[in-house]
Amino acid sequence: MSKENLEWISVGHVGDLPEGRVKTVTARTVSICLSHFDGQWAAMDNHCPHQGGPLGEGSIEKGNDGECWIRCPWHGWDFDPLTGAPPGGHEDSGQTLYPVEIRDQEIFVGLEPEPERARTVTDVMAETMVNWGVKRVFGMVGHSNLGLADAIRLRTLDGEIGYIGVRHEGAAAFAASAYGKLTGKPAACLTIAGPGATNLLTGLWDAKVDRAPVLALTGQVQTQVFGPGAFQDIDLKSAFQAVTRFSQPVLSTSNHAELMSLACKMALVERDVSHLIFPDDIQTLPSDAKAAKPDGRTGGAIVAPSKEDLDKAVEMINAAKRPVIVMGHGAVDAGPAIIGLAEKLGAPVLTTFKGKGLISDAHPNAAGVLGRSGTPIASWFMNECDLLIALGSSFSNHTGIERSKPIIQVDFERMQLGKFHPVAHPVWGEIGAFCEAVMPNISPSKNAADQLGELAERWRIWRDEKESRLAEERGKGIHSAAIFKILSELCPEDAVIAVDVGNNTYSFGRYFETRGQRVLMSGYLGSIGFGFPAAMGAWAATQDFEDFAGRKVVSISGDGGFGQYPMDFTTAVKYGMDITHILLHNAELGKISKEQRAGEWPVWETDLHNPSFAAYARLCGGHGVRVSKVEDLQKAIAEALAHDGPALVEIMTDAELV
């Protein structure tokens, strides 16, 4: 092709490359080895034909005859910079050469007009993801997922998917898990092979045990080097087998649209983790297949309880004098129906910790959280009741539901019914459908106690006690009761709150009074480090779904939890995430110290050496403030909540005042 028909692209200034040197430059998306030798300039394909080594990171070598050669830095193959030919000893490389021109000290490389991009296997699969409603990908682009990443890039350009590039793949998995918990829809995680993939495992386990849909997309080495132990070659299918409901490699012979369709359906319907493995060489194979759609592949989600089960439940409820409802996270979509049933019964509603916020603590029937992270109100009503109606509760030992009480357990998963011990009446069905079915036949006992009057009194007692705790002072930091009192007053009623693990979480469960906020946590896994990455996932949901649009996102952690993924604060800054992080800093893994003392162990290796997290937040480009006096809390938290972007409030706390 004549020079007139080429596209001339600037790749730098002559001063950028001294005589006798080579460097890698990029023109459009083409990687080029640019060389400067003997007063000449040359450009060739940057990839060594041996194993793709970057020639631009190599060197110029001179032979005994004065000839110049570009030497590959990986295995020492040589190429003539003017012809692309090797000196002999192996097959002709066929290296592509590009014309070079110097214009006013600026270097230009001539490329042929860019051909139309060929449709690939991963284009088909990315389009199928979009059709199934996947709106968000968290991940890291790397050498073994570049073809897949490019397919996702095209979907982002069309506005069909949002992408967030994280600093650690573990944060991507936690963000996707929280996204799934909040929306019921799967987000995807993108990683390279080997360590990038294995870094997902903790966050994927969090999603699995809390029944959140997630789609994991991992790169893999080329199929030709599977097995022998090539660089970053591990058996990903085996590595992910236990944590996934579905895990399959993508092969050249796969039905690519249907494979992605099945992965998405499995994550969505089973509320579990799906995993696809993308070998590097498969990602860019040409394909003219159509993307799959979900039409005609799923049915209704409502499972109605049987008439016999409903009749027995009504009989037990109507005979109870002190019925109490326990609302777990499994009842997340049935809140209004449960509250309506509670109001008709005049029954207190206790929540599990995972269910915190599903009923506002300001509601007359609300009795707070039950269990280790809970209130004395909830435990009192459980002890006094004569019937427990457990709706969407998994009976965790941390919740401590009293098994000796008569229990009606309703769940849409049959395996959850009587999972840990028999219950008086297990009912299989969707919780909202159960409540609506029994409501017309509920007639509270004439001998029923005035539990709502008792409930108001119990709240008065507990709030008085919380106020009295504010006076506790040891001169070692702020009481967590003061923090969550002020946060209860200031936090927007529709906020999404992601909490971490540790004393900060127990204090949140005990002291924070919800007024409509949605709470996210690492429930059954209880993984430290969940809080801030989960807030990133929640923020993404506020961008992707109208139901969550405009809602403030707040995260809460201790210094131990935030220290797990601190660099992803820069991710929040990069994408302008409106997240307020409340960090309780006591320079200690305080919960573990308490467990050591309780077990009569010496307190050992739970102390932490920390920077100023507020200063760190400012260095990252966010808002950061440090608080060491209780009288400064109100202003600091209010300003952070009002800040449009990532904000961190570092609060110096006393590890014993929880």
C-alpha positions, 0 to 999 in steps of 0.5 A, a space after each residue: 500500500 502506498 504511503 499516501 493511503 496509510 494512517 500516520 500515527 504519532 508515537 513520540 518525540 525523537 528525544 524519547 529514544 536515544 541512539 542504540 536503544 529500542 522501546 515499545 510504543 503503541 499506535 492505535 491498539 498495535 504494539 510496536 518495537 521502535 528502534 534507533 540505531 546508526 542514525 536510522 529509525 525502524 519499527 516492527 511487530 513487537 511480539 517475538 514469534 517464539 513465545 510473544 516476548 516484547 521486543 521493545 523491552 529487548 536490546 540492540 546488539 552489534 555483530 562482529 560484522 557491524 550489523 545490528 540486531 534486535 534481541 528478544 529479552 525472553 529467549 535471545 532471538 535476534 531480528 534485523 530491524 530493517 527486514 525483520 529477518 533472523 540471522 539464521 538458525 530458525 525459521 523466518 519470523 515473518 515479522 511485520 515492518 512498519 514505515 517510519 517518518 520523522 516530522 519536525 522531531 516527531 516520530 510517525 508510524 504508518 499503519 494500514 486502515 484499521 480493518 473491521 473488528 471480527 466478531 469473536 466467541 467472547 463477543 457472543 458470550 458478553 452479549 448473552 450476559 447483557 441479555 440475561 441482565 448482567 449490568 456490572 463487572 468488577 475486575 482486573 484486566 490482565 494478560 490471560 483475559 485480554 480477548 474477553 476484556 475487549 468484548 466487555 469493553 465494547 459492551 461498556 461503550 454501548 452503555 450495556 454494562 458498567 465496569 469497575 477496575 479494582 486493585 485486588 480481585 478479592 475486593 471484586 468478589 466481595 463487591 459482586 457478592 454484596 451487589 447480588 445480596 442487595 439486588 438479587 441479580 448477578 454481577 460478574 468478576 473478571 480475572 486472569 488465570 492463576 493467582 488472579 482467579 484464586 484471589 476471588 475465592 473468599 468473596 465467592 464463598 461469601 456469596 455462596 453461603 449467603 445465597 447471592 448470585 455471582 458470575 466469575 469469569 477467569 482467564 486461563 493459559 492457552 489450551 496447548 499448555 494445559 496440564 504440564 505446569 506452564 506459567 500460571 497454569 492451575 486446574 481452575 475447575 478443581 480449584 473452584 469446584 466446591 465454591 461454585 454451583 456451575 463451573 465449566 471451561 470455554 472450549 472451541 467446540 462449546 456452544 458459547 451462547 448456551 454455555 453463558 446462558 446456562 451460567 447466568 441462569 444457574 447464578 440467578 435461579 439457584 442464587 449461587 456462584 457460576 464460573 466460566 474458564 476462558 483459555 487465552 487462545 479461545 477468547 478471540 476465535 471468530 464466531 458468527 453465532 447469535 447471543 442467547 436470550 432468557 426468554 422462555 427459560 425461567 418460570 414463576 418464582 412463587 411457591 405457594 404453601 399447601 392448604 394443609 400446612 396453612 390450616 395447621 399454621 392458622 390453628 397454632 397462631 390463633 391459639 397462641 397468647 404470646 406469638 412472636 415473629 422472627 424475620 430473617 434475611 430470607 424474608 427480604 422481599 416479603 417485608 410488607 406482608 410480614 409487617 401486616 401479619 404482625 400488626 394484625 397479631 399485635 406481635 413483636 417482630 424480632 430480626 436476625 442480624 442478617 435481617 436487621 433493617 427489614 423492619 424499621 426500629 421505629 415501627 411499633 412492632 419492631 423488637 430489634 435484633 436477636 442474638 449475639 449482636 442484638 438487643 435485650 428487647 429481642 431476647 426478652 420477647 423470645 424468652 416470654 413467647 409461646 410461639 415463634 413464627 420463623 420467616 426466612 431464618 436459617 437458625 444460625 447459632 449466633 442468632 440463638 433462636 430457642 429450639 424448645 419453643 413451639 416453632 412454625 418455620 416458613 422457607 422457600 427452600 425445603 432444605 432449610 426447614 428443620 435444618 439444625 433441629 426439628 420444628 413443630 411445623 415446617 412450611 414449604 413456601 414463599 414467605 409473602 405468599 404464606 403471610 397473605 394466605 393466612 391473614 384472612 383467617 387470623 383471629 388473635 386469641 382473646 387471652 392474648 397479652 398486650 405485647 405492644 405495650 410491653 414492647 414500648 416499655 422495653 424500648 424505653 428501658 433499653 434506650 435509657 441504658 444506652 444513654 447511661 453507657 455514654 457516660 462510660 469513659 476510660 480516657 482511651 477513646 470514644 464509646 461505640 454507643 456514642 458513634 452509633 447514636 449519632 449515626 442513627 440520627 444522621 444516616 439517611 433513612 434509605 441508605 444502604 449500609 455495608 458492615 464488616 466483622 468485629 467489635 464494630 459490627 456487634 456494636 452496630 447491631 446492638 446500638 444502631 436503630 434502623 429507620 428503613 436502611 438496608 444492611 449488608 453483611 458477610 453473614 455465614 462466612 463472617 469475613 473480615 474485610 467485607 465492608 468497604 468492597 461491599 459498599 463499592 458493590 452497593 454503590 454500583 447497584 445505585 447506578 444500575 437499578 432505579 429502585 436504588 438510585 440516589 440512595 446513600 451508601 455507608 460502610 462501617 469497619 474497624 481498622 483491622 477490616 479496612 486494612 484488608 483492602 485499603 488500596 481500593 479506596 483509590 478505586 472509589 476515588 477513580 469512579 467517583 463513588 459516593 461512599 461514606 466509610 465509618 472507621 472505628 480505630 482502636 489499633 487492635 483486633 478487639 473481638 479476638 482480644 476479647 475471645 482470648 480473655 474469655 478463653 483464659 488465653 493471654 492476649 497475643 498478636 492482636 495489636 495493630 500498627 496503623 497509619 492515619 487513615 484519614 490522612 490516607 483517604 486525603 492522599 488518595 483524593 477523598 475526604 478524610 477526617 479524624 475524630 478523637 473527641 465525642 463532641 466532634 462526632 456530629 459535625 464530622 459524620 454530617 460533613 462526610 455524609 454530605 460529601 459528594 464522593 468517597 469520604 472516611 471518618 476515622 474515629 479513635 475508639 476504646 476497644 473495651 467500650 463496645 
